[in-house]
Amino acid sequence: MATNQAAIRVSILEGPWAAWESLADGLRGEGVAVTSVTRDVRLFLDGLGTDPPQVAVMDVEGDSEAAVGCSVTEGINLLREARKRRLEVRMLLLSAVSAPEIISQCFDEGASGYLFRKGLGTSAVSSAINSLVRGERLFPVQLLRNDFEHPPVTSPTASVLLALTQREREVLAYVAGGADNLKIAAHLQIAERTVKSHVTQLYRKLGAENRTQLALRACHLGVRPPPDL
């Protein structure tokens, strides 16, 4: 049992895969404090506000497969609503959906992690929960490998990072941790429009087209989220 996880509070939006894997019981066996398990999207979302866990795990199905459970589109809507409510909860999605544009949208709407369910076990989910609590973001391995079919930055890591200003490196670290511009501005005590300017420069310098790609570039470069995030 992973005793260092005893204090981690987790809520689960259960779908067929999570039920079949007995995910809630498995996580409890790993020392995770599972505070709620439901298949009701609205009840799940409301619970994140009234009794917030540290991590919310969402088992989502493809839209054509979601006769039972939460569809990926419903999951994206849930992420969007949680972001609007500014809920301080790390959101982890488990799914068989591998379309890059869908995964990118999940991160754009506030997901902290997204794992493909194929070959996934309770211990891997438990490890992912620990990583999210440490402030990391989790991208599917396949996406890290092909970077949304865009070639990764080819220059040596040190050269790429040296091309960034100190402030751009600080902003990139917060982007890697999933922070939005408003949160970055608050942490760095600068104007939100200044953050937007730095993010625009990071897009140009790192060849990213959106915020998720920028976070992926940061992963490739070994940039870690700041400890205060």
CORQUI-V654682 format. One record per residue. RES is the residue in three letters. PHI is phi as a letter, one per 40 degrees, with the letter a starting at -180 (* if undefined). Layout:
BEGIN
RES/PHI ; RES/PHI
END
This chain:
BEGIN
MET/* ; ALA/c ; THR/c ; ASN/c ; GLN/c ; ALA/d ; ALA/c ; ILE/c ; ARG/c ; VAL/b ; SER/b ; ILE/b ; LEU/c ; GLU/c ; GLY/b ; PRO/d ; TRP/c ; ALA/c ; ALA/c ; TRP/c ; GLU/c ; SER/f ; LEU/d ; ALA/d ; ASP/c ; GLY/c ; LEU/c ; ARG/c ; GLY/c ; GLU/c ; GLY/g ; VAL/c ; ALA/c ; VAL/c ; THR/c ; SER/a ; VAL/b ; THR/a ; ARG/b ; ASP/c ; VAL/c ; ARG/c ; LEU/c ; PHE/c ; LEU/c ; ASP/c ; GLY/c ; LEU/c ; GLY/c ; THR/c ; ASP/b ; PRO/c ; PRO/c ; GLN/c ; VAL/b ; ALA/b ; VAL/b ; MET/b ; ASP/c ; VAL/b ; GLU/b ; GLY/c ; ASP/d ; SER/c ; GLU/b ; ALA/c ; ALA/c ; VAL/b ; GLY/g ; CYS/c ; SER/c ; VAL/c ; THR/c ; GLU/c ; GLY/c ; ILE/c ; ASN/c ; LEU/c ; LEU/d ; ARG/c ; GLU/c ; ALA/c ; ARG/c ; LYS/c ; ARG/c ; ARG/f ; LEU/c ; GLU/c ; VAL/b ; ARG/c ; MET/b ; LEU/b ; LEU/b ; LEU/b ; SER/a ; ALA/c ; VAL/c ; SER/b ; ALA/c ; PRO/d ; GLU/c ; ILE/c ; ILE/c ; SER/d ; GLN/c ; CYS/d ; PHE/c ; ASP/c ; GLU/c ; GLY/h ; ALA/c ; SER/c ; GLY/a ; TYR/a ; LEU/b ; PHE/c ; ARG/c ; LYS/c ; GLY/g ; LEU/c ; GLY/b ; THR/d ; SER/c ; ALA/c ; VAL/c ; SER/c ; SER/c ; ALA/c ; ILE/d ; ASN/d ; SER/c ; LEU/c ; VAL/c ; ARG/c ; GLY/g ; GLU/c ; ARG/b ; LEU/b ; PHE/b ; PRO/d ; VAL/d ; GLN/c ; LEU/c ; LEU/c ; ARG/c ; ASN/b ; ASP/f ; PHE/f ; GLU/g ; HIS/b ; PRO/c ; PRO/c ; VAL/d ; THR/c ; SER/c ; PRO/d ; THR/d ; ALA/d ; SER/c ; VAL/c ; LEU/c ; LEU/c ; ALA/c ; LEU/c ; THR/c ; GLN/d ; ARG/c ; GLU/c ; ARG/c ; GLU/c ; VAL/c ; LEU/d ; ALA/c ; TYR/c ; VAL/c ; ALA/c ; GLY/c ; GLY/g ; ALA/c ; ASP/c ; ASN/c ; LEU/c ; LYS/c ; ILE/c ; ALA/d ; ALA/c ; HIS/c ; LEU/c ; GLN/f ; ILE/b ; ALA/c ; GLU/c ; ARG/c ; THR/c ; VAL/c ; LYS/d ; SER/c ; HIS/c ; VAL/c ; THR/d ; GLN/c ; LEU/c ; TYR/d ; ARG/c ; LYS/c ; LEU/b ; GLY/g ; ALA/c ; GLU/b ; ASN/a ; ARG/c ; THR/c ; GLN/c ; LEU/c ; ALA/c ; LEU/c ; ARG/d ; ALA/c ; CYS/c ; HIS/d ; LEU/c ; GLY/g ; VAL/c ; ARG/b ; PRO/c ; PRO/c ; PRO/c ; ASP/c ; LEU/c
END
